[in-house]
Amino acid sequence: MKHDSDTPEAWVAIPNEAERRAQLPPGVRAGGYDFGFIPAMGRLLAAHEEIGPAFGNLFRIVMFEPGHLSRQEREMVAAVAAVAQDCHY
């Protein structure tokens, strides 16, 4: 693919792990999981002041609040959806 040098490239400054941890209240796990690191998707969401928190709240409700699917079923649906979309996050 040819790149026109006059066309600006889109990019988002994603906070590194140390910057993201500094944004979190003490003792809070990013995204509700403890992987030992903060995944890129969580850091990407932190880059947007309005959309990130709203999406994070929605994610916590969908994945952790009571509902018709078990927690394991929700994780399976999320994994299958990510694979189907060729998601690298």
WORAHU-V407186 format. One record per pair of residues at least 6 apart in sequence whose C-alpha atoms are under 6 Angstrom apart, sorted by the first residue. I is the first residue (numbers start at 1). J is the second residue. D is the distance in whole Angstrom. If there is no record, write none. Layout:
i;j;d
I;J;D
I;J;D
This chain:
i;j;d
14;44;5
14;47;6
15;43;6
41;89;6
45;52;4
46;52;5
